[in-house]
Amino acid sequence: MAQLSDDCFAFDGPLMNADDALERVRARLRPVAPVETVRLDDALGRVLAEAVVSAMNVPPHDNSAVDGWAVYFDDLAADGETRLPIAGRAAAGVPLDAPQPRGQAVRIFTGAPMPTGPDDRSSPDTVLMQEDCRRDGDAVIIPAGIKRGANRRFAGEDVAEGATILSPGRRLRAQEIGLAASIGRTQLQVRAPLRVAVFSTGDEVREPGSALVAGAIYDSNRHTLKALLRGLGCAVTDLGILGDDPTRIRTALAGAAETHDALITSGGVSTGEEDHVRAAVEAEGRLDAWRLAIKPGRPVALGVVRGTAFLGLPGNPVAVVVTFLALGRPVLLGLMGADITPPTRFPVTAGFDFKKKTGRREYVRVSLEAGADGQLIARKAGRDGAGVLSSLVAADGLLELHEDASGLAKGETAAYLPFSEVMR
C-alpha cells in the first residue's frame, strides 16, 4: 500500500483561507490509489490513470452530415437550378461501389462515406439536403445557392489520429467513456477506488434505530460522510461507533490504517478530557490541526496514521459538510489521483441582507427561485447554526462570501455554489 510522508499536511500559523489551503493540498499530495485496468463499461466515475491517444481519425472518412444528394460543387449552376442524373446510392456502412462520375449526383444518407472521384484531382465535395431538392425520374433537380462543402464532415473532424483525447486525472463521465469508445477502446487504466474508513466516537452517540437514553444523540455525521464518500467513488468501510475508550480508538485507527488509504472521523480531536482521537492519532503518527478561516467549520485535523491519511472534521453536522467540501474533498481527490480544480460558482442575486466578519470565508445555505425577470434569486434556507442539518436539506447550494466582504445586501450579486457541483 502506498503511504504518505508524516509531514505531508504540516502547517503552522494563523487561520488559513480556503484558497491557500486548496493550493497547499494540490501541491503536496500525491496519489496513493493503485492503477488497474477495467472494462469500458465499468469505468464510470473512476479516475483515469493513462493518457488516451487516438490511433485513428474520428470520423475515419469524409461523410455526409445529412440525408440528401452528393455532388461536385463545380457541376452546379450559379444562378439557377441544376438537373443531374442519379449515379447510385451510398448509405452508412454501404458506400458507393464505384467512383462518382462528374456531372452526376449520388443519393446519400447521414454517416455514409463521401464517394470518391474518378481521379485524384477532384471528388464530390458538397451535399444537398433532400428536402431542398426534388427527384424527377432518374434525375434530381438541385436549386441554386448552396455553399461549397456544405453538409460534408471531414475525416478526423472530431478526433485526429495521434491526438491525446483524455488526460490522466480526469474523473470519467458518460461523455468521456463514449469518446474512448469512439476510437475503439474497450478498456482503460484507472485508479482503484480509494479505500476510506469512517468511524464515530463518543459514549453519547447512538446508531439510528436504537433506543436513546438521556443525553444521547443519533449518529448522523457518519452516515452523511459515507454518502459523500460514495458520491466520490470511494470504497467505504464503516467502523461504527467507538466509545470514549482511548485503547479501543487507538487500536481501531492503527488496524484500519493497514488496509485503507484514508481515515475520517468527525469531532473528538480537540483538547477536551474525552477527546481521545487526537491522542490516538499522535501515538500512531502525526496530527496537524488546520484552522481554516471559514464558517461554519474552522477546525480541521489533518494527519497521518502509519502512513495513511487521517481527516478529523468538526462535530457539528453542517460544519462537517462544509469542511468536507472545502478541504476534505480536495484531499481525497488528490489521494485518488484526480485533478483538483475548484468547483464552478455561478452568479445569482441575493434575496436577503446578511452581515459577516471580515477575514473569513462564510458559506450561507440558500435555495433558488426565479424572479419576475427570470433571474435566479437566492433565498436563505432554514435556520442558521452549524448544528441545523435540516437547513442543508432545504438548500440547493451555498452562497460563498469571501474573506474581505463584511456582508451582503439584498439585490447584490453573489457567488453561488450548487451542491450538484461538489456532491457527486
RODO-2510 file (C-alpha; in nm, 4 decimals, decimal comma):
residues 424
     n   res          X          Y          Z
     1     m     0,0000     0,0000     0,0000
     2     a     0,1340     0,3444    -0,0900
     3     q     0,1997     0,5696     0,2072
     4     l     0,2174     0,9412     0,2780
     5     s     0,5059     1,1130     0,4498
     6     d     0,4354     1,2027     0,8114
     7     d     0,4696     1,5747     0,7420
     8     c     0,2629     1,5962     0,4217
     9     f    -0,0062     1,8049     0,5956
    10     a     0,2312     2,0069     0,8153
    11     f     0,1054     2,3590     0,8785
    12     d     0,1945     2,6064     1,1456
    13     g     0,0396     2,9502     1,1633
    14     p    -0,2778     3,1601     1,1834
    15     l    -0,6113     3,0866     1,0243
    16     m    -0,5649     2,9842     0,6599
    17     n    -0,8036     3,0982     0,3898
    18     a    -0,9728     2,8345     0,1788
    19     d    -0,7846     2,9145    -0,1431
    20     d    -0,4439     2,8882     0,0246
    21     a    -0,5464     2,5591     0,1837
    22     l    -0,6559     2,4203    -0,1527
    23     e    -0,3293     2,5278    -0,3170
    24     r    -0,1257     2,3679    -0,0374
    25     v    -0,3196     2,0435    -0,0762
    26     r    -0,2761     2,0484    -0,4532
    27     a     0,0985     2,0991    -0,4249
    28     r     0,1766     1,8437    -0,1543
    29     l    -0,0475     1,5441    -0,2143
    30     r     0,0346     1,2506    -0,4374
    31     p    -0,1898     0,9615    -0,5436
    32     v    -0,1951     0,6505    -0,3272
    33     a    -0,4695     0,4553    -0,5089
    34     p    -0,3147     0,1837    -0,7298
    35     v    -0,3705     0,1590    -1,1053
    36     e    -0,5864    -0,1133    -1,2546
    37     t    -0,7354    -0,1914    -1,5950
    38     v    -1,1149    -0,2100    -1,6234
    39     r    -1,3687    -0,2656    -1,8969
    40     l    -1,5038     0,0492    -2,0538
    41     d    -1,8484    -0,0229    -1,9097
    42     d    -1,7005    -0,0336    -1,5580
    43     a    -1,5069     0,2935    -1,5823
    44     l    -1,7853     0,5403    -1,4953
    45     g    -1,6823     0,7669    -1,2073
    46     r    -1,3276     0,6305    -1,1931
    47     v    -1,0138     0,8448    -1,2192
    48     l    -0,8221     0,7966    -1,5433
    49     a    -0,4604     0,6863    -1,4918
    50     e    -0,3351     0,6997    -1,8516
    51     a    -0,3193     0,9373    -2,1432
    52     v    -0,5647     0,8118    -2,4042
    53     v    -0,4188     0,8675    -2,7513
    54     s    -0,6237     0,8024    -3,0629
    55     a    -0,4815     0,5612    -3,3180
    56     m    -0,7384     0,6690    -3,5761
    57     n    -0,9362     0,9586    -3,7170
    58     v    -1,2932     1,0096    -3,5989
    59     p    -1,4811     1,0007    -3,8240
    60     p    -1,2462     0,7691    -4,0160
    61     h    -1,3563     0,9063    -4,3529
    62     d    -1,5294     1,2087    -4,5030
    63     n    -1,9026     1,1532    -4,4697
    64     s    -2,2409     1,3145    -4,5114
    65     a    -2,3959     1,5095    -4,2268
    66     v    -2,7486     1,4778    -4,3718
    67     d    -2,9734     1,2659    -4,5898
    68     g    -2,9560     1,4118    -4,9402
    69     w    -2,7513     1,4256    -5,2582
    70     a    -2,3722     1,4214    -5,3014
    71     v    -2,2471     1,6360    -5,5879
    72     y    -1,9447     1,8153    -5,7298
    73     f    -1,9940     2,1813    -5,6447
    74     d    -1,8405     2,2835    -5,9780
    75     d    -2,1167     2,0934    -6,1607
    76     l    -2,3861     2,3264    -6,0193
    77     a    -2,5231     2,6316    -6,1964
    78     a    -2,4512     2,9519    -6,0098
    79     d    -2,7812     3,1285    -6,0850
    80     g    -3,0436     2,8625    -6,1451
    81     e    -3,1494     2,5044    -6,0965
    82     t    -2,9243     2,2157    -6,1977
    83     r    -3,0529     1,8830    -6,3268
    84     l    -2,8201     1,5886    -6,2634
    85     p    -2,8671     1,2194    -6,3406
    86     i    -2,8502     0,9834    -6,0421
    87     a    -2,5367     0,7673    -6,0387
    88     g    -2,6152     0,5461    -5,7416
    89     r    -2,6730     0,5228    -5,3694
    90     a    -2,4476     0,5461    -5,0611
    91     a    -2,5562     0,4559    -4,7080
    92     a    -2,3778     0,4288    -4,3732
    93     g    -2,1850     0,1023    -4,3871
    94     v    -2,2652     0,0571    -4,7580
    95     p    -2,0572     0,3066    -4,9573
    96     l    -2,0927     0,3689    -5,3290
    97     d    -1,9234     0,0754    -5,5033
    98     a    -1,7566     0,2846    -5,7745
    99     p    -1,6194     0,6364    -5,8235
   100     q    -1,8859     0,9023    -5,8759
   101     p    -1,8710     1,0417    -6,2317
   102     r    -1,8579     1,4145    -6,2891
   103     g    -2,1914     1,5713    -6,3784
   104     q    -2,3922     1,3193    -6,1739
   105     a    -2,5462     1,3047    -5,8250
   106     v    -2,5482     1,0216    -5,5702
   107     r    -2,8281     0,9565    -5,3221
   108     i    -2,6526     0,9656    -4,9853
   109     f    -2,7583     0,9149    -4,6257
   110     t    -2,6322     1,0512    -4,2946
   111     g    -2,2981     0,8981    -4,1971
   112     a    -2,2339     0,7432    -4,5376
   113     p    -1,8778     0,7842    -4,6715
   114     m    -1,8471     1,0539    -4,9335
   115     p    -1,7984     0,8923    -5,2757
   116     t    -1,4585     0,9104    -5,4387
   117     g    -1,3945     1,0776    -5,7737
   118     p    -1,2722     0,9186    -6,0963
   119     d    -0,9211     1,0571    -6,0423
   120     d    -0,7022     1,2149    -5,7715
   121     r    -0,7770     1,5699    -5,8782
   122     s    -1,1345     1,6036    -5,7578
   123     s    -1,4101     1,4249    -5,5713
   124     p    -1,7678     1,5032    -5,4647
   125     d    -1,7430     1,7800    -5,2077
   126     t    -2,0950     1,9047    -5,1317
   127     v    -2,4205     1,7517    -5,0029
   128     l    -2,7678     1,8945    -5,0671
   129     m    -3,0362     1,8235    -4,8075
   130     q    -3,3094     1,6034    -4,9525
   131     e    -3,5849     1,8482    -4,8597
   132     d    -3,4159     2,1211    -5,0676
   133     c    -3,4180     1,9073    -5,3834
   134     r    -3,6780     1,7208    -5,5863
   135     r    -3,6462     1,3966    -5,7748
   136     d    -3,7603     1,3667    -6,1345
   137     g    -3,7374     1,0054    -6,2514
   138     d    -3,3705     0,9130    -6,2842
   139     a    -3,2563     1,2692    -6,2151
   140     v    -3,2551     1,5158    -5,9268
   141     i    -3,3307     1,8889    -5,9515
   142     i    -3,0954     2,0966    -5,7346
   143     p    -3,1649     2,4645    -5,6512
   144     a    -2,9027     2,7372    -5,6621
   145     g    -2,7479     2,8922    -5,3533
   146     i    -2,5673     2,6052    -5,1824
   147     k    -2,2147     2,6714    -5,0489
   148     r    -1,9168     2,4626    -5,1481
   149     g    -1,8550     2,1857    -4,8919
   150     a    -2,1968     2,2160    -4,7294
   151     n    -2,3102     1,9235    -4,5115
   152     r    -1,9802     1,7381    -4,5548
   153     r    -1,7958     1,6143    -4,2465
   154     f    -1,4214     1,5602    -4,2799
   155     a    -1,2167     1,2665    -4,1582
   156     g    -1,0677     1,3495    -3,8180
   157     e    -1,3095     1,6382    -3,7678
   158     d    -1,3958     1,5078    -3,4182
   159     v    -1,0692     1,3339    -3,3251
   160     a    -0,7437     1,3444    -3,5193
   161     e    -0,5153     1,0423    -3,5334
   162     g    -0,2372     1,0822    -3,2754
   163     a    -0,4324     1,3302    -3,0610
   164     t    -0,4492     1,2894    -2,6834
   165     i    -0,8224     1,2867    -2,6198
   166     l    -0,8216     1,2209    -2,2433
   167     s    -0,5557     1,3016    -1,9835
   168     p    -0,4732     1,1324    -1,6519
   169     g    -0,6576     1,2709    -1,3516
   170     r    -0,9950     1,3133    -1,5210
   171     r    -1,2953     1,1628    -1,3463
   172     l    -1,4757     0,9727    -1,6160
   173     r    -1,8307     1,0689    -1,7085
   174     a    -2,0582     0,9245    -1,9727
   175     q    -1,9158     1,1543    -2,2408
   176     e    -1,5536     1,0525    -2,1731
   177     i    -1,6487     0,6860    -2,1898
   178     g    -1,8302     0,7483    -2,5180
   179     l    -1,5273     0,9306    -2,6588
   180     a    -1,2999     0,6387    -2,5664
   181     a    -1,5429     0,4002    -2,7344
   182     s    -1,5396     0,6139    -3,0497
   183     i    -1,1707     0,5325    -3,1050
   184     g    -1,2270     0,1625    -3,0412
   185     r    -1,1057     0,1340    -2,6812
   186     t    -1,2557    -0,1500    -2,4771
   187     q    -1,0517    -0,0988    -2,1594
   188     l    -0,8992     0,1893    -1,9664
   189     q    -0,6333     0,2202    -1,6975
   190     v    -0,7900     0,3856    -1,3950
   191     r    -0,7203     0,4366    -1,0273
   192     a    -0,8705     0,1793    -0,7937
   193     p    -1,1421     0,3188    -0,5653
   194     l    -0,9900     0,4964    -0,2671
   195     r    -1,0398     0,2845     0,0431
   196     v    -1,1730     0,5053     0,3202
   197     a    -1,2621     0,4022     0,6748
   198     v    -1,5173     0,6133     0,8649
   199     f    -1,5922     0,5954     1,2333
   200     s    -1,7548     0,7960     1,5103
   201     t    -1,6548     0,8329     1,8727
   202     g    -1,8404     0,9298     2,1857
   203     d    -2,0333     0,7496     2,4563
   204     e    -2,3314     0,9711     2,3786
   205     v    -2,3540     0,8674     2,0103
   206     r    -2,6070     0,6017     1,9127
   207     e    -2,6839     0,4165     1,5904
   208     p    -3,0158     0,5216     1,4281
   209     g    -3,2855     0,2751     1,5215
   210     s    -3,1538     0,2072     1,8699
   211     a    -3,3091     0,3400     2,1925
   212     l    -3,1949     0,6829     2,3102
   213     v    -3,1078     0,7358     2,6747
   214     a    -3,0902     1,0777     2,8366
   215     g    -2,8107     1,2847     2,6819
   216     a    -2,7640     1,0541     2,3820
   217     i    -2,7897     1,1524     2,0140
   218     y    -2,8223     0,9599     1,6903
   219     d    -2,5121     0,9460     1,4705
   220     s    -2,5915     1,1495     1,1588
   221     n    -2,2358     1,2563     1,0744
   222     r    -2,1053     0,9099     0,9954
   223     h    -2,3928     0,8380     0,7585
   224     t    -2,3545     1,1797     0,5938
   225     l    -1,9845     1,1199     0,5394
   226     k    -2,0385     0,7732     0,3964
   227     a    -2,2824     0,9160     0,1420
   228     l    -2,0427     1,1969     0,0471
   229     l    -1,7583     0,9486     0,0056
   230     r    -1,9595     0,7120    -0,2102
   231     g    -2,0523     1,0076    -0,4276
   232     l    -1,6777     1,0494    -0,4904
   233     g    -1,6478     0,6850    -0,5881
   234     c    -1,4675     0,5758    -0,2704
   235     a    -1,4865     0,2241    -0,1283
   236     v    -1,6156     0,2935     0,2224
   237     t    -1,5660     0,0825     0,5339
   238     d    -1,7950     0,1645     0,8239
   239     l    -1,6083     0,1129     1,1522
   240     g    -1,9159     0,2029     1,3503
   241     i    -1,9216     0,3957     1,6765
   242     l    -1,6266     0,3756     1,9133
   243     g    -1,6930     0,4784     2,2703
   244     d    -1,4681     0,7092     2,4677
   245     d    -1,2079     0,4389     2,5158
   246     p    -0,8513     0,5506     2,4331
   247     t    -0,7177     0,1979     2,3816
   248     r    -1,0044     0,0924     2,1572
   249     i    -0,9774     0,4080     1,9457
   250     r    -0,6023     0,3691     1,9018
   251     t    -0,6358     0,0011     1,8128
   252     a    -0,9128     0,0743     1,5601
   253     l    -0,7145     0,3531     1,3934
   254     a    -0,3950     0,1510     1,3728
   255     g    -0,5760    -0,1533     1,2336
   256     a    -0,7697     0,0449     0,9739
   257     a    -0,4529     0,2241     0,8622
   258     e    -0,3062    -0,1068     0,7467
   259     t    -0,5835    -0,1737     0,4939
   260     h    -0,7126     0,1720     0,3949
   261     d    -0,5943     0,4805     0,2088
   262     a    -0,7677     0,7351     0,4338
   263     l    -0,9358     0,7513     0,7758
   264     i    -1,2120     1,0014     0,8552
   265     t    -1,3944     1,0949     1,1716
   266     s    -1,5922     1,3924     1,2983
   267     g    -1,5346     1,5502     1,6372
   268     g    -1,3037     1,4149     1,9057
   269     v    -0,9827     1,5943     1,8058
   270     s    -0,9926     1,8979     2,0355
   271     t    -0,8340     1,9252     2,3790
   272     g    -1,1221     1,8044     2,5978
   273     e    -1,0716     1,5246     2,8515
   274     e    -1,2888     1,2885     2,6433
   275     d    -1,1397     1,3799     2,3056
   276     h    -0,9269     1,0667     2,2666
   277     v    -0,8905     1,0657     1,8878
   278     r    -0,6192     1,3308     1,8946
   279     a    -0,4037     1,1315     2,1362
   280     a    -0,4563     0,8116     1,9373
   281     v    -0,3506     0,9757     1,6099
   282     e    -0,0419     1,1318     1,7687
   283     a     0,0529     0,7970     1,9236
   284     e     0,0374     0,6208     1,5868
   285     g     0,1570     0,9020     1,3616
   286     r     0,1225     1,2763     1,3426
   287     l    -0,1639     1,5242     1,3715
   288     d    -0,1637     1,8703     1,2128
   289     a    -0,4525     2,0961     1,3084
   290     w    -0,5506     2,3145     1,0163
   291     r    -0,7551     2,6140     1,1264
   292     l    -0,9450     2,7271     0,8202
   293     a    -1,0871     3,0779     0,8107
   294     i    -1,4339     2,9576     0,7151
   295     k    -1,7776     2,9485     0,8760
   296     p    -1,9317     2,7093     0,9551
   297     g    -1,6298     2,4963     1,0249
   298     r    -1,2798     2,6201     1,1044
   299     p    -1,1049     2,3325     1,2860
   300     v    -0,9941     2,0512     1,0570
   301     a    -0,7387     1,7968     1,1731
   302     l    -0,5190     1,6500     0,9011
   303     g    -0,2601     1,3903     0,9848
   304     v    -0,1055     1,0562     0,9071
   305     v    -0,1576     0,7279     1,0920
   306     r     0,1026     0,4671     0,9992
   307     g     0,1389     0,6213     0,6558
   308     t    -0,2374     0,6565     0,5959
   309     a    -0,4064     0,9955     0,5651
   310     f    -0,6288     1,0988     0,8553
   311     l    -0,9012     1,3657     0,8376
   312     g    -1,0681     1,4803     1,1554
   313     l    -1,3691     1,7000     1,0766
   314     p    -1,5704     1,9178     1,3181
   315     g    -1,8534     1,7637     1,5157
   316     n    -2,1435     1,9888     1,4130
   317     p    -2,3379     1,8377     1,1197
   318     v    -2,3369     2,1444     0,8909
   319     a    -1,9718     2,2129     0,9685
   320     v    -1,8937     1,8525     0,8751
   321     v    -2,0424     1,9025     0,5281
   322     v    -1,8874     2,2449     0,4655
   323     t    -1,5347     2,1467     0,5762
   324     f    -1,5586     1,8221     0,3811
   325     l    -1,6494     2,0132     0,0647
   326     a    -1,3900     2,2867     0,1229
   327     l    -1,0909     2,0701     0,2191
   328     g    -1,1778     1,7043     0,2755
   329     r    -1,2987     1,6522    -0,0793
   330     p    -0,9851     1,8051    -0,2405
   331     v    -0,7623     1,5955    -0,0116
   332     l    -0,9393     1,2764    -0,1170
   333     l    -0,9325     1,3738    -0,4847
   334     g    -0,5573     1,4225    -0,4551
   335     l    -0,5158     1,0791    -0,2972
   336     m    -0,7292     0,9344    -0,5781
   337     g    -0,5024     1,0873    -0,8430
   338     a    -0,7805     1,3141    -0,9684
   339     d    -0,7387     1,6706    -1,0868
   340     i    -0,8044     1,9122    -0,8009
   341     t    -0,9868     2,2006    -0,9624
   342     p    -1,2118     2,4489    -0,7856
   343     p    -1,5815     2,3826    -0,8488
   344     t    -1,7689     2,6318    -1,0638
   345     r    -1,9549     2,9142    -0,8896
   346     f    -2,2462     3,0888    -1,0589
   347     p    -2,3627     3,4499    -1,0142
   348     v    -2,7067     3,4875    -0,8548
   349     t    -2,8975     3,7736    -0,6937
   350     a    -2,9185     3,7797    -0,3150
   351     g    -3,2745     3,7934    -0,1862
   352     f    -3,1744     3,8921     0,1671
   353     d    -2,9339     4,1051     0,3720
   354     f    -2,6536     3,9331     0,5576
   355     k    -2,3732     4,0521     0,7870
   356     k    -2,0435     3,8736     0,8468
   357     k    -1,6999     3,9308     0,9938
   358     t    -1,4164     4,0117     0,7578
   359     g    -1,1161     3,7844     0,7470
   360     r    -1,3051     3,4610     0,6988
   361     r    -1,4989     3,2958     0,4189
   362     e    -1,8602     3,2267     0,5003
   363     y    -2,0978     2,9790     0,3416
   364     v    -2,4692     3,0598     0,3591
   365     r    -2,7264     2,7886     0,2883
   366     v    -2,9701     2,9031     0,0192
   367     s    -3,2413     2,7827    -0,2144
   368     l    -3,3034     2,9328    -0,5576
   369     e    -3,6157     3,0728    -0,7190
   370     a    -3,6767     3,2575    -1,0429
   371     g    -3,7555     3,6273    -1,0130
   372     a    -4,0061     3,8186    -1,2261
   373     d    -3,7325     3,8962    -1,4798
   374     g    -3,6228     3,5346    -1,4957
   375     q    -3,3025     3,5956    -1,2974
   376     l    -3,2229     3,3488    -1,0200
   377     i    -3,2701     3,4776    -0,6660
   378     a    -3,1072     3,3137    -0,3633
   379     r    -3,3232     3,2821    -0,0511
   380     k    -3,1929     3,1735     0,2882
   381     a    -3,2755     2,8091     0,3546
   382     g    -3,3826     2,7041     0,7014
   383     r    -3,2358     2,8348     1,0235
   384     d    -2,8757     2,9338     1,0868
   385     g    -2,6477     2,7280     1,3050
   386     a    -2,3737     2,4706     1,2482
   387     g    -2,5931     2,2021     1,4011
   388     v    -2,9074     2,2611     1,1923
   389     l    -2,8805     1,9751     0,9429
   390     s    -3,2351     2,0343     0,8163
   391     s    -3,1165     2,3625     0,6617
   392     l    -2,8932     2,1656     0,4217
   393     v    -3,1924     1,9605     0,3114
   394     a    -3,3855     2,2801     0,2388
   395     a    -3,0924     2,4272     0,0444
   396     d    -2,9945     2,3902    -0,3222
   397     g    -2,6412     2,5080    -0,2514
   398     l    -2,4258     2,7660    -0,0754
   399     l    -2,3558     3,1342    -0,1227
   400     e    -1,9826     3,1889    -0,0838
   401     l    -1,8890     3,5210     0,0773
   402     h    -1,5187     3,5961     0,0526
   403     e    -1,2839     3,6990     0,3308
   404     d    -1,2801     4,0721     0,2523
   405     a    -1,6604     4,1039     0,2459
   406     s    -1,8384     4,2435     0,5512
   407     g    -2,1765     4,1220     0,4401
   408     l    -2,4251     4,1055     0,1590
   409     a    -2,7032     4,3444     0,0647
   410     k    -3,0319     4,2360    -0,0880
   411     g    -3,0110     4,2748    -0,4643
   412     e    -2,6335     4,2291    -0,4839
   413     t    -2,4748     3,9601    -0,6966
   414     a    -2,3173     3,6742    -0,5051
   415     a    -2,1218     3,3593    -0,5921
   416     y    -2,3438     3,0517    -0,5737
   417     l    -2,2006     2,7009    -0,5315
   418     p    -2,4652     2,4395    -0,6182
   419     f    -2,4480     2,1107    -0,4325
   420     s    -2,4570     1,9398    -0,7714
   421     e    -2,1025     2,0718    -0,8353
   422     v    -1,9499     1,9095    -0,5264
   423     m    -2,1783     1,6243    -0,4231
   424     r    -2,1196     1,3702    -0,6975
***
